[in-house]
Amino acid sequence: MKITVGDNHLALADLIALGSLDTQIELTAGAVKRIAESRKIADEHLDGTSAVYGLNVGLGANVSMKLERGSTADFERSVIEGRMIGIGEPLPDSASRRALGIRIANLCNGNSAVSPHVVEQLVEMYNKGLTPVVASLGSVGSSDLGQCAQLCAAALGIGEVSFRGTRVSAFSALIAANLQPVELAAKDALGLLNSGSVTQSAAVEVIAELGVVLAAAKQVAVASCEAYGVNPGPFLPEVVATKSVPGGDDASRLIMDLLHGSWTLEEGAIDQAQHALSFRTLVPLVALVETHARSFMDLLQQECNSSNDNPVVLLEKRQIRSSSNFQSLAVSVAGDALSIALTHWSNATANRTIRMANGTIEGVPRYLAPLEGHSVGFNALMKSTVAMATRVRFEANPASLDFFAISENAEDVASQFPLVVEKLGRQIGWLRQLVAIEAVTAHQLLCLRAEVKRGKAAKRVIDVVGKYVPLIEHDQPLGHFVNAVSNSIARGELA
């Protein structure tokens, strides 16, 4: 697959594909022109009287120190090496490769002043399969400075890369790929480091996984409503239309479509006027999660397609200005909000599951156990239900609020976007397990009520879950059934 970068907005599918070794990158003519022009503007300012951060004066607390022209190459190399502070286990190769691809796309905006030959080196590395080894920790979200140092150091022959299935020195991989280490011009190092592409890459994986889990979660939730015999009144479009909730109309249409053919929609089928809120509020819950997931995804795509640089080159005005483009606060706060929304979904999922397992439904045995009496049925599984819901709730603690002032107090705020993404990923994993428990429980209840007509979602749950879980007719281990369904959700079988 070839992705052309430079003039077109990279969609989520493109960003996902950047993590694959089968993907190649090609720059547009417009991108090549902008990169070259950006470098010319930097060279024009190099001997100017105005101080330009990272070009003719130092970095961080050394911003007042003027840089000597004769020491450019050594200084630029030291900028890279001195900021390779990433720690922890290496990122998966797909995440590092995607991060490199995103940074290349950022540079195509022409706001970085990175030399054309350096950008060409990054493209060659990407297309020849040299994937930098990048640590998983060390960023606070004001650009992934330390990790991007590891990401781009390979272009200089520094550090390690994954190449042809083996982890080797970057220098030896460059030689094997018929490339040579590059020499950096003034500001090249800062232009390479000033990016949030490592965290953006991780966030792309998280949002892709979330889409699969939410698709399954909605199917399972509607199947649970049918299995439990929930009054569908709150889902009706005419009811939802009486209150303007963002995404409410779409959520109503989705739920009614998934209920199509269900016995619960037949006139007079449900005697009870209304049911517990974990069932009844499914429309606003779907709308809430979809709204926040879309907001997070839109802001993430904006980050991936924009300049993350400081200072930033203004091509039309031929100026270089200080900026805060590296600060990813909006998408970080959106991630925290999404995390809270997912916790509301998780709480409702747990409560629906507990009600199905423990509730009194006419003709259904206690704890969904056909052999009543001493049988524990699905009752013990509710401990795992609560364990997963509690973990989802724990991960909802906002991460974007925490930071310490560093760099002699010049850097006194940060977005903590990496931590937001990290805990979102864990949260989605716990939620997937919780949805699997609800699916297994709903499947059992649907099988016990085999005489009723099935809607679309219920049929889907019976078909998919039924491949891994039989009708439970006596006490037996249930954990491996949940794991099997959780894995099937991850593969997209319930999407």
C-alpha positions in Angstrom: 0.0 0.0 0.0 1.3 3.5 -0.9 0.2 6.5 1.1 0.9 9.9 -0.5 1.5 12.6 2.1 1.8 16.3 1.9 -1.4 17.7 0.4 -4.1 15.4 1.7 -5.6 14.9 5.2 -4.6 11.5 6.6 -7.7 9.7 7.7 -7.8 7.2 10.5 -7.5 4.3 8.1 -4.3 5.9 6.7 -2.9 6.5 10.2 -3.6 2.8 11.1 -1.9 1.6 7.9 1.3 3.6 8.6 2.1 1.0 11.2 2.4 -1.8 8.6 5.6 -2.9 6.9 3.6 -3.2 3.7 3.0 0.5 3.6 5.2 2.9 1.6 5.3 6.7 1.8 5.5 9.1 -1.2 5.8 12.9 -0.8 3.8 15.2 -3.0 5.5 17.8 -5.1 3.9 20.4 -3.0 5.3 18.9 0.2 8.8 18.8 -1.3 8.5 22.4 -2.2 7.3 23.5 1.2 10.1 21.6 3.0 12.7 23.2 0.8 11.2 26.7 1.2 11.0 26.3 5.0 14.7 25.5 5.1 15.6 28.5 3.0 13.7 30.7 5.5 15.6 29.2 8.4 18.9 29.9 6.6 17.8 33.5 6.0 17.3 33.9 9.8 20.5 32.2 10.8 22.7 35.3 10.7 19.9 37.7 11.6 19.8 39.9 14.6 16.6 38.3 16.0 17.0 35.3 18.4 15.4 32.2 17.0 15.0 29.3 19.4 17.1 26.3 18.5 18.5 28.1 15.4 20.9 30.7 16.6 20.3 30.4 20.4 20.2 27.4 22.7 17.4 25.3 24.0 15.4 25.1 27.3 17.2 26.9 30.2 20.0 27.8 27.7 17.8 30.0 25.6 19.9 33.1 26.3 23.1 31.5 24.9 24.1 32.4 21.4 25.1 29.5 19.2 28.4 29.6 17.3 28.2 28.7 13.6 31.3 26.6 13.6 29.9 24.1 16.1 26.6 23.5 14.4 27.1 19.8 13.6 28.3 18.9 17.0 25.6 20.9 18.7 22.8 19.3 16.6 24.1 15.9 17.4 24.3 16.7 21.1 20.7 17.9 21.0 19.6 14.5 19.8 21.9 12.4 22.1 21.3 14.5 25.2 17.6 14.1 24.9 17.4 10.4 24.4 15.8 9.9 27.8 13.1 7.4 27.0 12.8 4.5 29.5 10.9 1.3 29.9 10.2 -1.5 27.5 10.4 -0.7 23.7 7.2 0.1 21.9 5.9 -2.4 19.4 7.5 -2.0 16.0 4.1 -1.1 14.5 3.8 1.8 16.9 7.3 3.1 16.3 6.9 2.7 12.5 3.6 4.6 12.6 5.2 7.4 14.7 7.9 7.8 12.1 5.3 8.0 9.4 3.3 10.6 11.3 6.4 12.7 11.9 7.2 12.6 8.1 3.7 13.8 7.4 4.0 16.6 9.9 7.3 17.8 8.3 5.4 18.0 4.9 3.5 21.0 6.2 6.7 23.1 5.8 6.6 24.6 9.3 9.7 22.8 10.7 12.7 24.0 8.7 14.2 20.5 8.7 16.6 20.2 5.9 15.3 18.4 2.8 18.0 15.8 2.8 17.1 14.8 6.4 13.4 14.4 5.5 14.5 12.3 2.5 16.5 10.1 4.9 13.5 9.5 7.1 11.4 8.6 4.1 14.1 6.2 2.9 14.3 4.6 6.3 10.6 4.2 6.4 10.3 2.7 2.9 13.2 0.3 3.5 11.8 -1.0 6.7 14.2 0.5 9.3 12.0 0.9 12.4 13.7 2.8 15.3 13.6 1.1 18.7 11.8 3.6 20.9 11.2 3.4 24.7 7.6 3.4 25.9 8.0 6.0 28.7 9.4 9.5 29.2 6.9 12.0 27.7 4.6 14.4 29.5 2.7 15.5 26.3 4.6 18.7 25.6 5.9 16.9 22.5 7.4 13.5 22.9 10.9 15.0 23.1 12.9 12.1 24.5 11.1 9.4 22.5 11.3 11.4 19.3 15.1 11.7 19.9 15.2 7.9 19.8 12.9 7.8 16.8 15.0 10.2 14.7 18.5 9.4 16.0 18.6 6.4 13.7 18.9 8.8 10.7 22.3 9.7 12.2 23.3 6.1 12.8 22.6 6.4 16.6 20.7 3.9 18.6 19.0 0.7 17.4 16.4 -0.3 14.8 14.4 -3.3 13.9 15.5 -4.3 10.4 14.6 -7.5 8.5 13.2 -9.1 11.6 16.3 -8.4 13.8 17.2 -5.7 16.3 20.5 -4.2 15.2 22.5 -1.0 15.5 21.1 1.9 13.4 24.5 2.5 11.8 24.8 -1.1 10.5 21.2 -1.1 9.3 21.7 2.2 7.3 24.8 0.7 5.6 22.9 -2.6 4.8 20.1 -0.5 3.3 22.6 1.5 1.2 22.1 4.7 3.2 24.6 6.9 5.1 24.2 8.7 8.4 23.1 12.3 7.8 24.7 15.4 9.1 22.3 18.0 10.6 22.1 21.7 9.8 21.1 24.4 12.3 17.7 23.7 13.9 17.4 20.2 12.3 17.6 18.4 15.6 14.9 20.5 17.3 12.7 20.1 14.2 13.0 16.4 14.5 12.3 16.3 18.2 9.4 18.7 18.4 6.6 16.3 17.7 4.0 14.3 19.6 4.0 11.6 16.9 4.9 8.7 19.4 1.9 9.3 21.5 -0.3 10.1 18.5 0.7 6.7 17.1 -0.3 4.9 20.3 -3.6 6.9 20.4 -4.4 5.7 16.8 -4.1 2.1 18.0 -6.3 2.9 21.0 -9.1 4.5 19.0 -9.0 1.7 16.5 -9.5 -0.9 19.3 -12.2 1.2 20.9 -14.2 1.2 17.7 -14.2 -2.6 17.6 -15.1 -2.9 21.3 -17.9 -0.3 21.2 -19.5 -2.0 18.1 -19.7 -5.2 20.1 -20.8 -3.5 23.3 -23.8 -2.0 21.5 -24.9 -5.3 20.0 -24.6 -7.0 23.4 -26.4 -4.3 25.3 -29.4 -4.5 23.0 -29.4 -8.3 23.1 -29.4 -8.0 26.9 -32.4 -5.7 26.8 -34.3 -8.3 24.7 -33.2 -11.2 26.9 -34.4 -9.4 30.0 -37.6 -8.3 28.4 -37.1 -4.6 28.7 -39.9 -2.2 27.7 -38.6 -0.5 24.5 -40.5 2.7 25.0 -37.5 4.8 25.9 -35.8 3.7 22.7 -38.5 4.9 20.4 -37.6 7.8 18.0 -40.7 9.8 18.9 -39.8 9.6 22.6 -36.1 10.4 22.1 -37.1 13.4 19.9 -38.8 15.1 22.9 -35.3 16.0 24.3 -32.5 17.2 22.2 -29.5 15.1 23.1 -26.4 15.2 20.8 -26.4 11.9 19.0 -29.7 10.8 20.5 -31.6 10.4 17.2 -28.8 8.3 15.7 -28.6 6.2 18.9 -32.4 5.6 18.8 -32.3 4.5 15.1 -29.4 2.1 15.9 -31.1 0.5 18.9 -34.4 0.1 17.1 -32.6 -1.4 14.1 -30.8 -3.9 16.4 -34.2 -4.8 18.0 -35.9 -5.3 14.6 -37.8 -8.6 14.8 -37.7 -8.8 18.6 -40.7 -10.1 20.6 -40.3 -7.0 22.8 -41.6 -4.8 20.0 -44.9 -6.7 19.7 -47.9 -4.8 21.0 -48.7 -5.8 24.6 -45.6 -8.1 24.9 -44.2 -6.2 27.9 -46.4 -5.7 31.0 -43.9 -3.7 33.1 -44.1 0.1 32.5 -40.3 0.7 32.8 -37.1 -1.1 33.9 -33.9 -0.3 35.6 -31.9 2.7 34.4 -29.0 0.5 33.2 -31.4 -0.7 30.5 -33.6 2.3 30.1 -30.9 4.9 29.5 -29.2 3.0 26.6 -30.0 5.8 24.1 -28.2 8.6 26.1 -25.4 6.2 26.9 -24.8 5.3 23.3 -25.0 9.0 22.4 -22.6 10.0 25.1 -19.9 7.5 24.3 -20.2 8.0 20.5 -20.0 11.8 20.9 -16.9 11.7 23.1 -15.2 9.0 20.9 -15.8 11.1 17.8 -14.5 14.2 19.5 -11.3 12.4 20.6 -10.8 10.9 17.2 -11.3 14.2 15.4 -8.9 16.0 17.6 -6.4 13.2 17.3 -6.5 13.4 13.5 -6.0 17.1 13.7 -2.9 16.6 15.8 -1.5 14.0 13.4 -2.1 16.3 10.4 -0.8 19.5 11.9 2.5 21.2 12.8 3.7 20.3 16.3 6.7 22.6 16.0 8.2 25.4 18.2 9.3 27.7 16.8 7.1 27.5 13.7 8.0 28.7 10.2 5.4 30.9 8.5 6.0 30.3 4.8 4.0 33.2 3.4 5.4 35.8 5.8 8.9 34.2 5.7 9.0 34.5 9.5 9.9 32.1 12.3 7.7 32.6 15.4 7.6 31.0 18.9 4.5 28.7 19.2 2.8 26.3 21.6 1.9 23.8 18.8 3.6 21.0 20.8 1.0 21.3 23.5 -1.7 18.6 23.0 -4.0 19.8 25.8 -7.3 19.7 23.8 -7.0 16.1 22.7 -5.7 15.1 26.1 -8.8 16.6 27.9 -11.0 15.0 25.3 -9.3 11.6 26.1 -10.1 12.1 29.8 -13.7 13.0 29.0 -14.0 9.8 26.8 -12.5 7.8 29.7 -15.3 9.1 32.0 -17.9 8.4 29.4 -16.7 4.8 29.0 -17.0 4.4 32.8 -20.7 5.3 32.6 -21.0 2.6 29.9 -19.1 0.2 32.1 -21.3 0.8 35.1 -24.4 0.2 33.2 -23.0 -2.9 31.6 -22.1 -4.4 35.0 -25.6 -3.6 36.4 -27.3 -5.1 33.4 -25.2 -8.2 33.8 -25.9 -8.6 37.5 -29.6 -8.1 37.0 -29.7 -10.8 34.3 -27.8 -13.2 36.5 -29.6 -12.5 39.7 -33.0 -11.1 38.7 -36.3 -13.0 39.0 -37.7 -13.6 35.5 -40.8 -15.9 35.2 -39.8 -19.3 33.8 -36.0 -18.6 34.2 -34.1 -20.5 36.9 -32.3 -18.6 39.6 -28.8 -17.5 38.7 -29.5 -18.8 35.1 -28.7 -22.3 36.4 -31.0 -25.0 34.9 -30.2 -27.2 37.9 -31.5 -25.1 40.8 -30.9 -25.8 44.4 -27.2 -25.7 45.3 -26.1 -24.6 41.8 -24.2 -21.4 41.7 -24.9 -20.8 38.0 -23.8 -17.4 36.9 -23.8 -15.9 40.4 -20.0 -16.3 41.1 -19.2 -14.8 37.7 -20.6 -11.5 39.0 -17.4 -11.1 41.1 -15.4 -10.9 37.8 -18.1 -8.5 36.5 -17.5 -6.1 39.5 -13.7 -6.6 39.2 -13.7 -5.4 35.6 -16.1 -2.5 36.2 -14.0 -1.4 39.1 -10.9 -1.4 37.0 -12.6 0.7 34.3 -13.7 3.1 36.9 -10.1 3.3 38.4 -8.7 4.3 35.0 -11.2 7.2 34.7 -9.1 9.4 37.0 -8.2 12.4 34.9 -4.5 12.4 33.9 -4.4 15.8 32.2 -4.5 17.6 35.5 -1.1 16.4 36.9 2.3 18.0 36.3 5.4 19.4 38.1 7.2 22.5 36.8 10.6 21.6 35.3 13.3 23.3 33.2 13.9 26.0 35.8 10.1 26.5 35.9 9.9 27.5 32.2 7.9 24.3 31.5 5.2 24.6 34.2 2.2 23.0 32.5 1.8 19.8 30.4 -1.0 17.8 28.9 0.0 14.4 30.1 -1.4 13.1 26.8 0.8 9.9 26.9 -0.7 8.9 30.3 -4.2 9.7 29.0 -3.7 7.3 26.1 -2.0 4.7 28.2 -4.9 4.5 30.7 -7.5 4.6 27.9 -5.8 1.6 26.4 -6.0 -0.3 29.7 -9.6 0.8 30.2 -10.7 -0.4 26.8 -9.1 -3.8 27.6 -11.0 -4.1 30.9 -14.2 -3.0 29.1 -13.8 -5.7 26.4 -13.6 -8.3 29.2 -16.7 -6.8 30.8 -18.6 -6.8 27.5 -17.6 -10.5 27.1 -19.1 -11.3 30.5 -22.3 -9.5 29.5 -22.4 -11.4 26.2 -22.0 -14.8 27.8 -24.7 -13.9 30.4 -27.1 -12.6 27.8 -26.4 -15.7 25.6 -27.4 -18.0 28.5 -30.6 -16.0 29.2 -31.5 -15.9 25.5 -31.0 -19.7 25.3 -33.2 -20.2 28.3 -36.0 -18.1 26.7 -35.7 -19.9 23.4 -39.5 -19.7 22.7 -39.5 -15.9 21.9 -38.8 -14.2 18.6 -35.3 -12.9 18.2 -34.2 -9.4 17.1 -31.1 -8.7 15.0 -28.7 -8.1 17.9 -30.0 -11.2 19.8 -29.5 -13.4 16.8 -26.0 -12.0 16.3 -25.0 -12.7 19.9 -26.5 -16.2 19.8 -24.6 -17.0 16.5 -21.2 -15.5 17.6 -21.2 -16.3 21.3 -22.7 -19.7 20.6 -19.5 -20.7 18.7 -17.6 -20.6 21.9 -20.2 -21.1 24.7 -22.8 -23.8 25.0 -26.0 -23.6 27.0 -24.6 -24.0 30.6 -26.6 -26.8 32.1 -24.6 -27.5 35.2 -21.9 -25.7 37.3 -18.6 -25.6 35.4 -15.7 -23.2 34.8 -16.9 -20.1 33.0 -13.7 -18.0 32.8 -12.4 -19.7 29.7 -15.7 -19.0 27.9 -15.4 -15.3 28.8 -11.8 -15.3 27.5 -12.9 -16.9 24.3 -15.6 -14.4 23.7 -13.3 -11.5 24.6 -10.8 -12.7 22.0 -13.6 -12.9 19.4 -14.6 -9.4 20.2 -11.0 -8.3 19.7 -11.0 -10.0 16.3 -14.1 -8.0 15.3 -16.6 -10.9 15.2 -19.3 -8.9 17.0 -18.6 -5.6 15.2 
